Amino acid sequence: MNGQIVKQYELWKKYAVMDADLMAELDAMAQDEEKIEDAFYRNLAFGTGGLRGVIGAGSNRMNVYTVAKASQGLANYVVKNFKESDRKIAVSYDSRIKADLFARVASEVFAANGIEVFIYTELMPTPCLSYAVRKLQCAAGIMVTASHNPSKYNGYKVYGADGCQITTEAATEILAEIEKLDIFGDVKQSNFDEQMKAGKISYIPDEVYTDFVEEVKAQSMLRADEEIDRNVAIVYSPLNGTGLKPVTRTLKETGFTNITVVAEQEKPDGHFPTCPYPNPEIKEAMALGMEYAKRCDADLLLATDPDCDRVGIAVKDKNGEYVLLSGNQTGCLLLDYVCSKRTENGTMPTDPVMVKTIVTTDLGEQIAAKYGVKTVNVLTGFKFIGEQIGYLEKEGKQDCYIFGFEESYGYLSGSYVRDKDAVDGAFLICEMFAYYKTKGISLLDKLDELYKEHGYCLNTLYSYEYEGAAGAEKMQTIMAAFRGPLDGFGGKKINQLLDYATGIDGLPKSDVLKFYLEDRISVVVRPSGTEPKMKLYISVSAKDEESARETEQKLVADLEKLVK
């Protein structure tokens, strides 16, 4: 085993005494060189998404020491870049294992560095953190979450003063500060309770949360005199995360009171006992909610992920069976609803803008064009959508932003936050559903109508896991293979290849490839920024679903030769 790894392991055995769980784990791995190597072969990567990794002992794990070190690096960055009166950081956390502990540790580090800390009194969604950063005029914010990852993960998202996740430039600066530090010798830390008494750490006032809910309610597309059937039967699951209070409060305060919550997934629980992958994109995570919907004969099923920035839905078809909608489908329905209602009500701005990611369905662009709405395409990650809102704000045009969405179940209809918001998404979906139901139209009917008008579009996502050091190397090899030279996939020739690593359309350089094939087909290939996965996004336009799926399967068969 590498001598440097052994040295790191011995240092942790000597100094990592703040958490009994870590001490026990370090002792347990003593006879397992493979476990030691995986825990110490690198420092947990810090990027534009902050930190994310498996909870446990070691420099490549999420624990009180890696969190404290990252927090010290962020503190150094804030001290260097903000005057003393502006050195404030907002902190929130979700239901993840040790999330509350990590939030406290981070707060202790910030306070020890002379930074004023505002922390929520209880777990709160990611959009509430984004809102608090701007509302409290903070220099930065952190959200302790691993979003929709399995329970063994935790993470640490970092936000800038604009309420967006940090830019590539800021992440690079913060990483440089982190890398200067000795994890045991250079981190300042204080006592949480003592700093609370001294006023250096304080709880975020309840009115900030209330103001957030009011901003969400203000996203209604209905006129004051417009009547819809708000007694629709809704089943809702927060998937043991943070969504319960804000989602149910918003819905009830806007007249949606016929709500059944999935009892087994109601309370915060980082072990996610009934949904090992708490991601509304995954059918298994929605399974219990579907059972409830059938028992209750519900009109609509909603589920939000643990940090409540993604929302998935299911609706009944003509046979009474529940159908899960994809993020692309729900996003297109919401976009059309927002555009049509704004047009009808005379609230469409003069130069309306819709923002979506490059892996999100092209159907969105066609819907926007119908209403005279400009589409801006950005890199994967909702922060790039938030960044576009910021650009509009600087020009005094933030009201021109009307909607943003990404295929991974993220939606935002207002500029009050700068990240995807499942509280807003859930509310707008319920309003849209009730609006169309009042007119005798189902969401599936409306989706078919959009397909008839703009053409059928099939969008699929495939993920391939590559764990550990060998996996990281394998992904680099795969990306090199995709950079070619290649002629095509599935019998379809490549018309154009966009390599975002070179920097395209003013976007940050990113290890992403987008292939445009003949017959209006596109393929995006990228390593995940948060998990050890390679992702393939396939978009096929065709005359109908059957021919689209046939073409897509031929593409997948060819593409998988390069990723396996």
Summary of the structure (lengths in Angstrom):
residues: 564
radius of gyration: 23.6
end to end distance: 28.1
largest distance: 72.9
contacts: 2036
relative contact order: 0.09
helix: 43%
strand: 21%
